[in-house]
Amino acid sequence: MKAITDYSSEDLNALLKDLQIQYQEARVQNLNLNMARGKPAAAQLDLSNKLLNKMENYTLADGTDARNYGILEGIPECRQLFGELLGLNPEQIIIGGNASLNLMFDTLSFLCLFGTGGCKPWLWQKYIGTPVKFLCPVPGYDRHFKICEELGIEMISVPLKEDGPDMDIVMDLVRKDASIKGIWCVPLHSNPQGVCYSDHVVDQLASMETAADDFRIFWDNAYGIHHIYEEVPLKDILKACMDAGHPERAYYFFSTSKISFPGAGISLIASGPENIKELKKHMSAQTIGHDKLNQLRHVRFFKTPENIRIHMEKLAEELRPKFDMVLDKLEQNLSGTGLASWSTPRGGYFVSLDTLPGCAKRTVDLARAAGVTLTEAGATYPYGKDPKDSNIRIAPTYPVIEELEKAMDIFTICVKIAGIEKIMKPD
Ligand code: PLP
């Protein structure tokens, strides 16, 4: 398509009128299409239905009855399976409950309340007037930002580049400011851009000098095996930290939310030996143990890491046509216009789109009024404030393909209307 900047003002007016007619046609259809949250579609969930089969035997390999209390760190066969899958030492894994976000919230809460490695509790800092800060690569995952907000941790945005956070900025900040205690990282197929961290970035994060002795990396590998177009390797952060002399620097999170059932899967945290000891101590006051029956169900269902990878390939087959559809629609309807740019993820759950500055909110509002729900504009930034008001997260997984096609047609009309309005009437 022709670049919008090459249009005369009459042509631009005519184009806007034409788009408004198309938009009204869509509005009157009273559609109800949702591209807001990264939820698996029913067809993906169906692939795990055998997890729901009746369990005939509840005895673990070591003779423990999985129906009863106990085993705070999770059953050995489950730690073994996911340790092998992710290249983690099972001794350094704790299996949590049904969601990794819960583990992230709890870990950060423990740090606020109790501190780590003999350092002062992070809450203490608030009372002496230098609240703890976290680095947040942006755009990023809104729920990470919510956790910080809830716990009173100040957030500093750092640009996310093609191979990870802008490390010049990160290294400079953490070297100078002891109140910066951590960074959020989604190292593979990041939410929302699909960024995958390079080995160099992993090494820099592991080895960088930090003013805070208790600096921590929150390594949320939520999409660690969720490849759609291409398998992308990821350097082992726990080993990199160990090799760099910081064995306790990273907390590694993972879950089966987008492998088996979101909200009914299993989660894990892995970290250095001292961190694991601390976590177990705090957790032992919180629970006698997580759901071992669900852990056992997952072990019996998947059996081997190889089977989990085969399962992920089947899920990728479900997702590929949806991502193809979204990317094709963006290409057909917006390419060359100069009104938007977007990511081309190799896996994960999202496509990230940037409108012209000042157009994201208007685009999302227009889409909503035409029956297409998107993640709120601004959600991908700390405090819900996108300084350029340009980033929109597209979640293609949940709708069926026919709905997705309609939703993308309407969405791209909205991107164009908002962009042309802005060009015709800049603030
Ligand atoms: N982390 C990231 C980056 C996510 O995108 C999501 C879900 O969208 C989660 C964590 C949620 O994981 P869980 O269901 O294990 O809490």
Residues whose N, C-alpha, C, O or C-beta is under 5 A from the ligand:
A	BS01	PLP	G38 A99 S100 L101 N102 Y141 V186 N191 D220 A222 S255 S257
